[in-house]
Amino acid sequence: MRVHELAKELGVSSKDLLATLEQMGVTGKSASSSVPDDMVPRLRASGGKATAAPAKPREVLEPPPQPRKPKPKPKPAPKAVSPAPAPAAAAPVEAPPAAPAPEAKPAKQRRRPEPEPAAPSGPVLQVIHGATPQTIAEKTNRSPAEIVKVLFMAGDMVTATTSLTDEAIELVGAELGYAVDIVGLEDEVRGEDVTLEVDEAQLVSRAPVVTIMGHVDHGKTKLLDAIRSTDVVAGEFGGITQHIGAYQAHVGDRDITFIDTPGHEAFTAMRARGASVTDIAVLVVAADDGVMPQTLEALDHAKAANVPIVVAVNKIDKEQADPNRVRTQMVEHGVVPSEWGGDFEFVDVSARERLNLDTLLDTILVVADLEDLKGDPTGHARGTVLEAHLDKGRGPVATVLVQKGSLAVGDALIAGTAYCRIRAMLDENGGPVAAAGPSKPVQILGWSHVPSAGDDFREVEDEREARHIADEREAKSRQAELVTARRATLQDLLRRTGTDAVTDLNLIVKADVQGSVQALEDSLLKLPQEEVRVNIVRGGAGGITENDVSLAMASDAIIVGFNVRPSASARELAEKEGVDIRTYRVIYDAIDDIKAALSGMLKPEERERILGEAEVRQTFRVPKLGLIAGSYVRGGAIKRNAKARLVRDGVVVYDGRIGSLRRFKDDVGEVRDGYECGIGLENFQDIKDGDIIEAYEVEEVARSI
């Protein structure tokens, strides 16, 4: 029972009841504090008056503590003899009434947090972000009113259908005695897959999934082109890969699935997705350039994915090539070549001259054989969406990698909030695919909308079930958005009064594929946000439409297009309404322009520049001018009307402006080093011999991010 509840029942104020509890040896902090169960009858009997205090003071439990379960009233005599064994969860609550063990109670109080690690062993409450009290009530077999009451007692006024924050969900779980596990949409469905047992008899050997990773311009895509005898680089603007590409290469009667990930730092998220689905990581390092920042970043992703790493030392045909230097640099980061006694295979190759490509492929297959990669081609298919985009003629298209089961035309899939009935399956060359088993990358047509790159997909019974699941996920996604999209309150506005408000740069990001949208958003949101904040109003795959321009008008946003163009109607509307549309072909050009725009929105930095200083040697009064300092300019120049400060014994006693400046009887604009002059300070007469007058100016310097 809370303090304010008992105070209302007894007809006393919460403040008086807290004072009474303190007299009885129980320290409380607020009216929401909990009154120990054994104290409630005593206070009721005394009408809220203090009774005999226990031997040692106790502390009232605060509101969101560990779950407080009602305990039967302890019998003081038996419990006083056995306070020492502390494993029982009730011990911290039952021990305080016992007086004969004064040394045991402080020890028990110090050990109160110890039962916390045991909480996860209890029942687990798994809910998604933004879950409502009604959802929690269904999962815990309680009424929504109970959940609402728990939150009300904690100070949150909610209804049964209000989307809750993660903190509120954890508070409810703690009060109900559950270990809370807050998951995303995909994780919630993934729990159903745990019960599926793998049939060892159905497992067959599958092609290894190999991810090509490394620094930008180290020859990853060119190496893949040489393996596949294609020319993908010619189609990449700026000479860098800006999408994830999935291809299959054939080595004799065996296949190898390659995933080419971009090397530019803006594509960290895309590289991470590539490493999460791979069996083997091929780290490409240029022999003439060595280990670079994105090389280490890719190495970290591969290590985090816990997959074997093969290092391909590329460009060995160049004069500046030094493969041994690359090996030495990699050893410094824990990657020791097998020829030096380590566990990592190094292969020296040249993509341009097609040197040692067979050795690289054989090495990949040997590593794959050691991993003994198996897959189950039966049952419902599951896998990952590698890339997705909106094609003008074919609609939403997603490149997926099958990891379990087999796909065929006509199957129903669900990925995130998107669903589809497969209308067509194509390989990387645009040819039709009848069936796709484990480790097979295919393009799928027939989606309801563009799925998010990185989402897991799974096959369901029919399109009706897929649509139903997608609708449920869409509703839950909106609930989570309601929590994150918090509007400014009056308190926020009052808090900003008198302070410099943070300037927002609203952006609408459109790109040709979903992965590029995510990569661009991630890069922009990583920019410093202290004074100028980047706010992504909308991000999506596809061309720039009139709806985007209308949203930009309403939110005063700039439209950033990457590898997309505005439609004719959208361009006309933008020109008419003055909406700025910026289109780019290379992603780091877009990032540089946004940085420049943010730099222009920063307040200029004020810098002080010392013009000169003069020593006061004699003071004298001049009619109508007041006290004049006869001074000698020791350095720089003293300018009339410049800002000045008077320094006496190292302390600034005046900071203002030079009112008059004379050489003999003539007014002058400037007196330089080595000359004498008379200086008059504005509205200041307390000048003494030996003072130093510093002339300075403040200039504004543009800041950059």
C-alpha positions as CSV (number, residue, x, y, z in Angstrom):
1,M,0.0,0.0,0.0
2,R,1.3,3.5,-0.9
3,V,1.7,6.3,1.6
4,H,-0.9,8.5,0.0
5,E,-3.5,5.7,0.0
6,L,-3.1,5.0,3.7
7,A,-3.0,8.7,4.5
8,K,-6.3,9.2,2.7
9,E,-7.8,6.2,4.5
10,L,-6.7,7.5,7.9
11,G,-7.7,11.1,7.3
12,V,-4.2,12.5,7.7
13,S,-1.8,14.2,5.3
14,S,0.9,12.3,3.5
15,K,3.5,14.6,5.0
16,D,2.3,13.7,8.6
17,L,2.2,10.0,7.8
18,L,5.8,10.2,6.4
19,A,6.9,11.9,9.7
20,T,5.1,9.2,11.7
21,L,6.8,6.4,9.7
22,E,10.2,8.1,10.3
23,Q,9.5,8.1,14.1
24,M,8.7,4.4,13.8
25,G,12.1,3.8,12.1
26,V,10.9,3.5,8.5
27,T,12.3,6.1,6.1
28,G,10.1,7.2,3.2
29,K,10.9,9.5,0.3
30,S,7.6,10.5,-1.2
31,A,3.8,10.0,-1.1
32,S,4.2,7.2,-3.7
33,S,6.5,5.2,-1.4
34,S,5.3,1.8,-0.2
35,V,4.4,1.2,3.4
36,P,5.6,-2.2,4.7
37,D,2.8,-4.7,5.1
38,D,3.5,-5.3,8.8
39,M,3.2,-1.5,9.5
40,V,-0.3,-1.1,8.0
41,P,-2.3,-2.7,10.8
42,R,-0.4,-0.8,13.5
43,L,-1.0,2.5,11.8
44,R,-4.6,1.7,11.3
45,A,-5.0,0.8,15.0
46,S,-3.2,4.0,16.1
47,G,-5.0,6.2,13.7
48,G,-1.8,7.2,12.0
49,K,0.1,7.9,15.3
50,A,3.5,6.6,16.0
51,T,3.9,3.4,18.0
52,A,6.9,1.7,19.4
53,A,9.7,1.8,16.9
54,P,11.7,-1.3,15.8
55,A,15.3,-1.7,16.9
56,K,16.8,-0.8,13.5
57,P,15.4,1.7,10.9
58,R,14.2,0.5,7.6
59,E,13.7,2.1,4.2
60,V,10.3,2.2,2.4
61,L,10.5,0.6,-1.1
62,E,10.2,3.1,-3.9
63,P,7.8,2.7,-6.8
64,P,9.5,1.1,-9.5
65,P,11.3,-1.6,-7.4
66,Q,11.7,-5.3,-7.8
67,P,8.3,-7.1,-7.8
68,R,6.8,-6.8,-4.4
69,K,4.6,-9.8,-3.7
70,P,2.3,-9.8,-0.7
71,K,3.6,-12.0,2.1
72,P,1.8,-13.5,5.0
73,K,2.4,-11.6,8.2
74,P,5.5,-12.9,9.8
75,K,5.6,-14.2,13.4
76,P,8.2,-12.1,15.2
77,A,9.4,-14.8,17.6
78,P,10.4,-17.6,15.1
79,K,11.8,-15.2,12.5
80,A,14.0,-13.4,15.1
81,V,16.1,-16.5,15.5
82,S,16.8,-17.3,11.9
83,P,17.7,-14.1,10.0
84,A,21.1,-15.4,8.9
85,P,20.2,-17.6,5.9
86,A,19.5,-15.0,3.2
87,P,18.7,-17.2,0.1
88,A,15.0,-16.9,0.7
89,A,13.4,-14.1,-1.4
90,A,11.2,-13.1,1.5
91,A,14.1,-12.6,3.9
92,P,14.7,-9.0,3.2
93,V,11.1,-8.2,4.0
94,E,10.6,-10.5,7.0
95,A,13.8,-9.8,8.8
96,P,13.2,-6.1,9.9
97,P,10.6,-6.8,12.7
98,A,13.2,-9.0,14.5
99,A,15.2,-7.0,17.0
100,P,17.6,-9.5,18.6
101,A,20.0,-9.7,15.6
102,P,21.3,-6.1,15.2
103,E,24.3,-7.2,13.2
104,A,22.4,-9.3,10.7
105,K,20.0,-6.7,9.5
106,P,22.5,-4.2,8.0
107,A,24.0,-7.2,6.2
108,K,20.6,-8.2,4.9
109,Q,20.0,-4.6,3.7
110,R,23.3,-4.6,1.9
111,R,22.4,-7.9,0.2
112,R,18.9,-6.8,-1.0
113,P,19.9,-6.4,-4.6
114,E,21.2,-10.0,-4.7
115,P,17.9,-11.7,-5.7
116,E,17.8,-9.6,-8.9
117,P,19.9,-12.0,-11.1
118,A,17.3,-14.7,-10.4
119,A,14.5,-12.7,-12.1
120,P,15.3,-13.9,-15.7
121,S,14.8,-17.5,-14.6
122,G,11.1,-16.8,-14.0
123,P,8.4,-16.5,-16.7
124,V,9.4,-14.4,-19.7
125,L,7.0,-11.8,-21.1
126,Q,7.8,-11.3,-24.8
127,V,6.2,-8.3,-26.3
128,I,7.0,-5.9,-29.2
129,H,7.9,-2.3,-29.0
130,G,4.8,-0.1,-28.4
131,A,2.7,-2.9,-26.9
132,T,-0.6,-1.8,-25.3
133,P,-1.9,-2.8,-21.8
134,Q,-4.5,-4.9,-23.6
135,T,-1.7,-6.9,-25.3
136,I,0.2,-7.4,-22.0
137,A,-3.0,-8.4,-20.3
138,E,-3.7,-11.1,-22.9
139,K,-0.1,-12.5,-22.5
140,T,-0.3,-12.5,-18.7
141,N,-3.9,-13.7,-18.2
142,R,-4.9,-10.5,-16.5
143,S,-7.4,-7.9,-17.1
144,P,-6.4,-4.7,-18.9
145,A,-7.7,-2.8,-15.9
146,E,-5.0,-4.4,-13.7
147,I,-2.2,-3.3,-16.1
148,V,-3.7,0.2,-16.3
149,K,-3.8,0.4,-12.5
150,V,-0.1,-0.6,-12.2
151,L,0.8,2.2,-14.5
152,F,-1.5,4.6,-12.8
153,M,0.2,3.9,-9.4
154,A,3.5,4.6,-11.1
155,G,2.3,8.0,-12.3
156,D,1.4,7.1,-15.9
157,M,-2.1,8.0,-17.1
158,V,-2.9,5.5,-19.9
159,T,-5.8,3.6,-21.4
160,A,-6.0,0.0,-22.4
161,T,-5.2,0.8,-26.0
162,T,-2.3,3.3,-25.4
163,S,1.1,2.3,-26.9
164,L,3.6,2.0,-24.1
165,T,7.2,3.0,-24.0
166,D,9.9,0.3,-23.3
167,E,10.4,1.7,-19.8
168,A,6.7,1.4,-19.0
169,I,6.5,-2.2,-20.3
170,E,9.5,-3.1,-18.1
171,L,7.9,-1.5,-15.1
172,V,4.7,-3.5,-15.6
173,G,6.7,-6.7,-16.1
174,A,8.6,-6.1,-12.9
175,E,5.4,-5.4,-10.9
176,L,3.9,-8.7,-12.3
177,G,7.0,-10.8,-11.7
178,Y,8.0,-11.3,-15.3
179,A,11.3,-11.0,-17.1
180,V,10.5,-8.7,-20.0
181,D,11.9,-9.3,-23.5
182,I,11.0,-6.5,-25.9
183,V,11.5,-7.6,-29.5
184,G,10.8,-6.4,-33.0
185,L,8.2,-7.7,-35.4
186,E,10.4,-10.3,-37.0
187,D,11.7,-11.5,-33.6
188,E,8.2,-12.1,-32.3
189,V,7.4,-14.4,-35.3
190,R,10.8,-16.0,-35.1
191,G,9.8,-17.6,-31.8
192,E,7.4,-19.9,-33.7
193,D,10.4,-21.4,-35.6
194,V,12.1,-22.6,-32.4
195,T,9.8,-25.5,-32.2
196,L,10.6,-26.7,-35.7
197,E,13.0,-29.7,-35.5
198,V,15.6,-30.2,-38.2
199,D,15.3,-33.5,-40.0
200,E,18.9,-34.7,-40.4
201,A,17.8,-37.1,-43.1
202,Q,16.6,-34.2,-45.3
203,L,19.9,-32.2,-45.1
204,V,21.9,-31.9,-48.3
205,S,25.1,-30.2,-49.2
206,R,24.6,-26.6,-50.3
207,A,26.6,-23.9,-52.0
208,P,28.7,-21.6,-49.7
209,V,27.5,-18.0,-49.4
210,V,30.6,-15.9,-49.8
211,T,30.6,-12.1,-49.0
212,I,33.2,-9.9,-50.7
213,M,34.2,-7.2,-48.3
214,G,36.9,-4.5,-48.0
215,H,37.9,-0.9,-48.5
216,V,36.5,1.2,-51.3
217,D,38.5,1.0,-54.6
218,H,40.4,-2.1,-53.5
219,G,39.0,-4.1,-56.4
220,K,36.2,-6.1,-54.8
221,T,33.7,-5.8,-57.7
222,K,36.5,-6.1,-60.3
223,L,37.6,-9.4,-58.7
224,L,34.0,-10.6,-58.8
225,D,33.7,-9.5,-62.5
226,A,36.9,-11.5,-63.3
227,I,35.4,-14.6,-61.6
228,R,32.1,-14.3,-63.4
229,S,33.6,-12.9,-66.6
230,T,31.2,-10.0,-66.5
231,D,31.5,-6.2,-66.3
232,V,29.5,-5.0,-63.4
233,V,31.9,-2.1,-62.6
234,A,30.9,-0.4,-65.9
235,G,27.4,0.0,-64.5
236,E,28.5,1.5,-61.2
237,F,28.5,5.3,-61.3
238,G,31.7,6.7,-59.8
239,G,33.4,3.4,-60.0
240,I,32.1,2.2,-56.6
241,T,29.5,-0.4,-55.8
242,Q,26.4,1.3,-54.3
243,H,24.1,-1.7,-53.9
244,I,24.4,-5.2,-52.6
245,G,24.7,-7.6,-55.6
246,A,24.1,-11.3,-55.3
247,Y,25.5,-13.7,-57.9
248,Q,26.3,-17.4,-58.4
249,A,29.5,-18.6,-60.0
250,H,30.1,-22.1,-61.2
251,V,33.3,-24.0,-60.4
252,G,33.1,-27.4,-62.2
253,D,29.9,-29.1,-60.9
254,R,29.8,-26.9,-57.8
255,D,28.2,-23.4,-57.2
256,I,29.4,-20.5,-55.1
257,T,27.1,-17.7,-54.1
258,F,28.8,-14.3,-54.0
259,I,27.5,-11.2,-52.2
260,D,29.2,-8.0,-53.2
261,T,29.0,-5.3,-50.6
262,P,29.9,-1.7,-51.0
263,G,33.2,-0.5,-49.4
264,H,32.4,3.1,-48.8
265,E,31.9,4.1,-45.2
266,A,28.3,5.2,-45.9
267,F,27.3,1.6,-46.5
268,T,28.2,0.2,-43.0
269,A,24.6,-1.0,-42.5
270,M,24.6,-2.7,-45.9
271,R,28.0,-4.4,-45.2
272,A,26.6,-5.6,-41.9
273,R,23.7,-7.2,-43.6
274,G,26.0,-8.9,-46.0
275,A,28.1,-10.4,-43.2
276,S,25.0,-11.6,-41.3
277,V,23.9,-14.1,-44.1
278,T,27.3,-15.3,-45.2
279,D,29.2,-18.5,-44.6
280,I,32.6,-17.3,-45.7
281,A,34.0,-13.7,-45.8
282,V,36.5,-12.8,-48.5
283,L,38.4,-9.7,-47.3
284,V,39.9,-7.9,-50.3
285,V,43.0,-5.8,-49.5
286,A,45.0,-3.9,-52.2
287,A,48.6,-4.9,-52.2
288,D,49.7,-1.3,-53.1
289,D,47.4,0.4,-50.5
290,G,47.4,-1.9,-47.5
291,V,45.0,-2.0,-44.6
292,M,42.6,0.9,-44.6
293,P,39.7,2.1,-42.3
294,Q,36.9,0.2,-44.2
295,T,39.1,-2.9,-44.3
296,L,39.2,-3.0,-40.5
297,E,35.5,-2.2,-40.4
298,A,34.7,-5.1,-42.7
299,L,37.0,-7.3,-40.6
300,D,35.0,-6.4,-37.5
301,H,31.7,-7.3,-39.2
302,A,33.1,-10.7,-40.3
303,K,34.4,-11.5,-36.9
304,A,31.1,-10.5,-35.3
305,A,29.3,-12.9,-37.7
306,N,31.7,-15.6,-36.5
307,V,32.5,-16.8,-40.0
308,P,35.8,-18.0,-41.6
309,I,37.8,-15.3,-43.3
310,V,39.9,-15.6,-46.5
311,V,42.1,-12.7,-47.3
312,A,42.5,-11.9,-51.0
313,V,45.5,-9.7,-51.6
314,N,44.6,-7.9,-54.8
315,K,46.5,-5.8,-57.4
316,I,49.7,-7.8,-57.1
317,D,50.5,-6.8,-60.7
318,K,51.2,-3.2,-59.7
319,E,54.8,-2.0,-59.3
320,Q,54.1,-0.7,-55.8
321,A,52.5,-3.9,-54.6
322,D,53.9,-5.4,-51.4
323,P,51.8,-8.5,-50.3
324,N,54.1,-9.1,-47.3
325,R,53.3,-5.6,-46.0
326,V,49.6,-6.5,-46.1
327,R,50.3,-9.7,-44.2
328,T,52.2,-7.8,-41.5
329,Q,49.5,-5.2,-41.1
330,M,46.8,-7.9,-40.8
331,V,48.9,-9.8,-38.2
332,E,48.7,-6.6,-36.1
333,H,45.0,-7.0,-36.1
334,G,45.0,-10.7,-35.1
335,V,44.7,-12.2,-38.6
336,V,47.8,-14.5,-38.9
337,P,48.4,-16.2,-42.3
338,S,48.4,-20.0,-42.4
339,E,51.9,-20.0,-43.9
340,W,53.0,-18.1,-40.8
341,G,51.4,-20.6,-38.5
342,G,48.0,-18.9,-38.2
343,D,44.5,-19.9,-39.1
344,F,43.7,-17.6,-42.0
345,E,44.2,-18.3,-45.7
346,F,45.8,-15.6,-47.8
347,V,45.7,-15.7,-51.6
348,D,47.6,-13.2,-53.8
349,V,45.5,-12.4,-56.8
350,S,45.1,-9.8,-59.6
351,A,41.6,-9.1,-60.9
352,R,42.9,-7.1,-63.8
353,E,45.4,-9.7,-65.0
354,R,43.2,-12.7,-63.8
355,L,46.1,-14.1,-61.8
356,N,45.5,-16.9,-59.2
357,L,41.7,-16.8,-59.4
358,D,41.5,-20.6,-59.6
359,T,43.5,-20.8,-56.4
360,L,41.1,-18.4,-54.7
361,L,38.1,-20.4,-55.7
362,D,39.7,-23.7,-54.7
363,T,40.6,-22.1,-51.3
364,I,37.0,-21.0,-50.8
365,L,35.7,-24.5,-51.6
366,V,38.2,-26.1,-49.2
367,V,37.1,-23.8,-46.4
368,A,33.5,-24.6,-47.3
369,D,34.1,-28.3,-47.1
370,L,35.7,-27.9,-43.7
371,E,32.6,-26.1,-42.5
372,D,30.4,-29.0,-43.9
373,L,27.6,-26.7,-45.0
374,K,24.2,-28.3,-45.1
375,G,20.7,-27.1,-46.0
376,D,17.2,-28.5,-45.9
377,P,15.4,-28.0,-49.3
378,T,12.1,-29.3,-48.0
379,G,9.4,-27.5,-46.1
380,H,8.5,-23.8,-46.1
381,A,11.2,-21.5,-47.3
382,R,13.0,-18.9,-45.1
383,G,15.7,-16.4,-45.9
384,T,16.8,-12.8,-46.0
385,V,15.9,-9.8,-48.2
386,L,19.3,-8.6,-49.5
387,E,18.0,-5.6,-51.5
388,A,14.7,-4.2,-52.7
389,H,13.6,-1.5,-55.1
390,L,10.6,-0.2,-57.0
391,D,10.8,-1.0,-60.7
392,K,8.7,1.3,-63.0
393,G,7.5,-1.6,-65.2
394,R,7.6,-4.5,-62.8
395,G,6.6,-3.0,-59.5
396,P,8.3,-3.8,-56.2
397,V,11.3,-6.2,-56.7
398,A,13.3,-7.8,-53.9
399,T,16.6,-9.7,-54.2
400,V,16.4,-12.5,-51.6
401,L,18.7,-15.3,-50.4
402,V,17.0,-18.6,-49.6
403,Q,18.5,-20.2,-46.4
404,K,16.0,-23.0,-45.8
405,G,13.4,-24.8,-47.9
406,S,12.6,-24.1,-51.5
407,L,10.8,-21.3,-53.4
408,A,8.6,-21.7,-56.4
409,V,6.4,-19.4,-58.5
410,G,3.0,-19.1,-56.8
411,D,4.3,-19.4,-53.2
412,A,3.1,-16.8,-50.6
413,L,5.8,-14.9,-48.6
414,I,5.8,-12.4,-45.8
415,A,8.7,-10.1,-45.1
416,G,8.2,-7.4,-42.4
417,T,5.0,-5.6,-43.3
418,A,5.2,-6.6,-47.0
419,Y,3.7,-9.8,-48.5
420,C,3.6,-11.3,-51.9
421,R,2.4,-14.2,-54.0
422,I,5.4,-14.9,-56.2
423,R,4.6,-13.8,-59.8
424,A,8.0,-14.5,-61.2
425,M,11.5,-15.4,-60.0
426,L,14.7,-14.3,-61.9
427,D,18.4,-14.9,-61.5
428,E,21.1,-12.2,-61.6
429,N,21.1,-12.2,-65.4
430,G,17.3,-11.8,-65.7
431,G,16.6,-15.4,-66.6
432,P,13.6,-17.2,-65.2
433,V,14.1,-19.5,-62.2
434,A,11.7,-22.4,-61.6
435,A,12.8,-23.3,-58.1
436,A,15.3,-21.8,-55.6
437,G,16.8,-23.9,-52.8
438,P,19.2,-23.1,-50.0
439,S,22.0,-20.6,-50.9
440,K,20.2,-19.5,-54.1
441,P,19.8,-15.7,-54.6
442,V,16.8,-14.7,-56.8
443,Q,14.8,-11.6,-57.6
444,I,11.1,-11.9,-56.7
445,L,8.3,-10.0,-58.3
446,G,4.8,-9.6,-56.9
447,W,5.2,-7.8,-53.6
448,S,2.5,-5.6,-52.0
449,H,5.1,-2.9,-51.5
450,V,8.9,-2.6,-51.3
451,P,10.1,-4.7,-48.3
452,S,12.9,-3.4,-46.1
453,A,16.4,-4.6,-47.0
454,G,17.7,-6.9,-44.2
455,D,14.2,-8.2,-43.3
456,D,13.8,-12.0,-42.9
457,F,11.2,-13.5,-45.1
458,R,9.2,-16.8,-44.6
459,E,6.8,-18.8,-46.7
460,V,3.2,-19.2,-45.4
461,E,0.3,-21.3,-46.5
462,D,-1.5,-18.9,-48.9
463,E,-1.8,-15.3,-49.8
464,R,-4.7,-14.8,-47.5
465,E,-2.6,-15.7,-44.5
466,A,0.3,-13.6,-45.7
467,R,-2.0,-10.5,-46.0
468,H,-3.5,-11.1,-42.5
469,I,0.0,-11.3,-41.0
470,A,1.1,-8.2,-42.9
471,D,-1.9,-6.3,-41.6
472,E,-1.2,-7.3,-38.0
473,R,2.4,-6.2,-38.3
474,E,1.4,-2.9,-39.9
475,A,-0.9,-2.2,-37.0
476,K,1.8,-3.1,-34.5
477,S,4.3,-1.0,-36.4
478,R,2.0,2.0,-36.2
479,Q,1.7,1.5,-32.4
480,A,5.5,1.5,-32.1
481,E,5.7,4.7,-34.2
482,L,3.2,6.4,-31.9
483,V,5.6,5.9,-29.0
484,T,8.7,7.1,-30.9
485,A,7.0,10.1,-32.6
486,R,6.6,12.1,-29.5
487,R,5.2,15.6,-30.0
488,A,6.6,18.7,-28.2
489,T,4.8,19.5,-25.0
490,L,4.1,22.9,-23.4
491,Q,6.8,22.1,-20.9
492,D,9.3,21.5,-23.7
493,L,8.4,24.9,-25.2
494,L,8.7,26.6,-21.8
495,R,12.1,24.9,-21.3
496,R,13.3,26.3,-24.5
497,T,12.3,29.9,-23.6
498,G,15.4,32.0,-23.3
499,T,17.6,29.4,-24.9
500,D,18.9,29.0,-28.4
501,A,16.6,26.6,-30.1
502,V,18.1,23.8,-32.1
503,T,17.7,24.3,-35.9
504,D,16.1,21.5,-37.8
505,L,17.1,20.5,-41.4
506,N,14.1,18.5,-42.6
507,L,14.9,16.0,-45.4
508,I,12.9,13.7,-47.6
509,V,15.2,10.9,-48.8
510,K,14.4,8.9,-52.0
511,A,16.6,6.4,-53.7
512,D,16.4,3.6,-56.3
513,V,16.7,0.8,-53.7
514,Q,15.8,0.4,-50.1
515,G,19.3,-0.4,-49.0
516,S,20.6,2.9,-50.3
517,V,17.9,4.8,-48.4
518,Q,19.0,3.2,-45.2
519,A,22.6,3.8,-45.9
520,L,22.0,7.5,-46.7
521,E,19.8,7.9,-43.6
522,D,22.4,6.3,-41.3
523,S,25.1,8.5,-42.7
524,L,23.1,11.7,-42.3
525,L,21.9,10.9,-38.8
526,K,25.5,10.3,-37.7
527,L,26.3,14.0,-38.4
528,P,26.7,16.2,-35.2
529,Q,23.2,17.1,-34.0
530,E,24.0,19.6,-31.2
531,E,23.0,22.8,-32.9
532,V,21.6,21.7,-36.2
533,R,19.6,18.6,-36.2
534,V,18.9,16.4,-39.3
535,N,15.3,15.3,-39.3
536,I,14.3,12.6,-41.9
537,V,10.7,13.3,-42.6
538,R,10.3,10.4,-45.1
539,G,12.6,7.8,-46.7
540,G,11.6,5.4,-49.4
541,A,12.6,3.6,-52.6
542,G,11.2,4.9,-55.9
543,G,11.1,8.1,-57.9
544,I,10.2,11.6,-56.6
545,T,6.5,12.1,-56.8
546,E,4.0,14.9,-56.3
547,N,3.2,13.5,-52.8
548,D,6.9,13.9,-51.8
549,V,6.8,17.6,-53.0
550,S,3.6,18.2,-51.1
551,L,5.1,16.7,-47.9
552,A,8.2,18.9,-48.5
553,M,5.9,22.0,-48.7
554,A,4.1,21.1,-45.5
555,S,7.3,20.3,-43.5
556,D,9.6,22.9,-45.1
557,A,11.9,20.0,-46.2
558,I,14.6,19.5,-48.9
559,I,14.2,16.5,-51.1
560,V,17.3,14.4,-51.6
561,G,17.2,12.0,-54.5
562,F,19.8,9.3,-55.0
563,N,19.8,7.6,-58.4
564,V,16.2,8.7,-59.0
565,R,14.6,11.7,-60.8
566,P,11.4,13.6,-60.2
567,S,8.4,13.1,-62.4
568,A,7.4,15.9,-64.7
569,S,4.4,16.9,-62.5
570,A,6.6,16.7,-59.4
571,R,9.2,19.0,-61.0
572,E,6.6,21.5,-62.1
573,L,5.0,21.6,-58.6
574,A,8.4,22.0,-57.0
575,E,9.4,24.9,-59.3
576,K,6.0,26.5,-58.6
577,E,6.2,26.2,-54.8
578,G,9.9,26.7,-54.5
579,V,10.8,23.2,-53.1
580,D,14.5,22.4,-53.4
581,I,15.1,19.0,-55.0
582,R,18.7,17.7,-55.1
583,T,19.6,14.6,-57.1
584,Y,22.9,12.7,-56.9
585,R,24.6,9.7,-58.5
586,V,27.3,9.2,-55.9
587,I,26.4,8.9,-52.3
588,Y,29.3,10.8,-50.7
589,D,28.4,13.8,-53.0
590,A,25.0,13.9,-51.3
591,I,26.6,13.6,-47.8
592,D,29.1,16.4,-48.6
593,D,26.3,18.7,-49.8
594,I,24.2,18.1,-46.7
595,K,27.3,18.8,-44.5
596,A,27.8,22.1,-46.4
597,A,24.1,23.0,-45.8
598,L,24.4,22.2,-42.1
599,S,27.5,24.2,-41.9
600,G,25.7,27.2,-43.4
601,M,23.0,26.9,-40.7
602,L,25.5,27.0,-37.8
603,K,25.9,30.2,-36.0
604,P,29.2,31.8,-37.0
605,E,32.0,31.5,-34.4
606,E,33.3,34.8,-32.9
607,R,37.0,35.1,-32.7
608,E,39.0,37.8,-31.1
609,R,42.0,39.3,-32.9
610,I,44.4,41.6,-31.0
611,L,45.2,44.8,-33.0
612,G,47.8,46.3,-30.7
613,E,48.6,47.4,-27.2
614,A,49.8,50.6,-25.7
615,E,51.3,51.5,-22.3
616,V,49.9,54.5,-20.3
617,R,52.8,56.8,-19.3
618,Q,51.1,59.9,-18.2
619,T,47.5,61.1,-17.8
620,F,46.1,64.6,-18.3
621,R,42.7,66.2,-18.6
622,V,41.4,67.9,-21.8
623,P,38.3,70.2,-21.8
624,K,35.2,68.4,-23.2
625,L,37.2,65.2,-23.6
626,G,37.9,64.3,-20.0
627,L,40.9,62.2,-18.9
628,I,43.3,61.3,-21.7
629,A,46.0,58.6,-21.5
630,G,49.3,59.6,-22.9
631,S,50.5,56.3,-24.2
632,Y,53.3,54.6,-26.1
633,V,52.3,51.9,-28.6
634,R,54.3,48.8,-27.8
635,G,53.0,46.5,-30.5
636,G,50.6,46.3,-33.4
637,A,48.4,49.4,-34.0
638,I,45.8,51.3,-32.1
639,K,42.7,52.2,-34.1
640,R,40.1,54.8,-33.4
641,N,36.6,53.3,-32.6
642,A,38.2,49.9,-32.1
643,K,37.2,47.8,-29.1
644,A,39.6,48.1,-26.2
645,R,40.2,46.8,-22.7
646,L,42.2,48.4,-19.9
647,V,44.4,46.0,-18.0
648,R,45.9,46.9,-14.6
649,D,48.2,44.5,-12.9
650,G,47.0,41.7,-15.1
651,V,43.3,42.3,-14.3
652,V,40.8,43.7,-16.8
653,V,39.2,46.8,-15.2
654,Y,37.4,48.1,-18.4
655,D,36.1,46.7,-21.6
656,G,34.6,49.1,-24.1
657,R,35.7,51.2,-27.0
658,I,38.3,53.8,-27.9
659,G,36.5,57.2,-28.0
660,S,39.3,59.4,-29.2
661,L,42.8,59.0,-30.7
662,R,45.3,61.9,-31.3
663,R,48.9,62.5,-32.3
664,F,49.8,65.8,-30.8
665,K,46.8,68.1,-31.7
666,D,45.6,66.1,-34.7
667,D,42.9,63.4,-34.7
668,V,44.2,60.3,-36.4
669,G,42.6,57.0,-37.4
670,E,45.5,54.8,-36.4
671,V,48.8,54.9,-34.5
672,R,51.3,52.2,-35.2
673,D,54.1,50.5,-33.1
674,G,56.8,52.8,-31.8
675,Y,54.7,56.0,-31.7
676,E,53.2,58.0,-28.9
677,C,49.6,59.1,-28.8
678,G,46.7,60.2,-26.6
679,I,43.9,57.7,-26.1
680,G,40.5,58.5,-24.6
681,L,38.2,55.7,-23.5
682,E,34.4,55.9,-23.8
683,N,32.7,56.5,-20.5
684,F,35.7,55.7,-18.4
685,Q,38.0,58.1,-16.5
686,D,39.8,55.9,-14.0
687,I,43.1,55.6,-15.9
688,K,46.4,55.4,-14.1
689,D,50.1,55.4,-15.1
690,G,51.4,51.9,-16.0
691,D,48.0,50.6,-17.3
692,I,47.9,48.7,-20.5
693,I,45.4,49.4,-23.2
694,E,44.7,46.5,-25.6
695,A,42.9,47.3,-28.9
696,Y,41.1,44.3,-30.5
697,E,38.3,43.4,-32.9
698,V,35.9,40.5,-33.0
699,E,35.4,38.8,-36.3
700,E,32.9,36.1,-37.3
701,V,34.2,32.9,-38.8
702,A,32.0,30.5,-40.6
703,R,31.9,27.1,-38.9
704,S,31.8,23.7,-40.6
705,I,30.8,20.2,-39.5
